Amino acid sequence: MSTAATASQNLAALRHHKGISLHQIAEATKIGVRYLEAIEGGQFAKLPGGIYNVSYIRQYARAVEFSEQELLERYLRSDDERD
């Protein structure tokens, strides 16, 4: 299993463990469920781009009480891999 797949499963498992649905996060943050699913799945290319990406990632991390820094580092690594 790849690191990205493992990380994605960890985020989903963490969210489930805390009893939080994607719809609850969407309501609280006003971020579309499809973008939350993309973050959770490590599919950052599906995000709208620019400053929105960082904002969405930070808000998701806060909502599931996950390290903002770690999730942002995953995003930046994925962005480097695409270049």
PyMOL commands that set and color helices and strands:
alter all, ss='L'
color gray80, all
select helices_A, chain A and resi 3-17+22-29+33-40+44-46+51-63+68-82
alter helices_A, ss='H'
color red, helices_A
deselect
rebuild
show_as cartoon
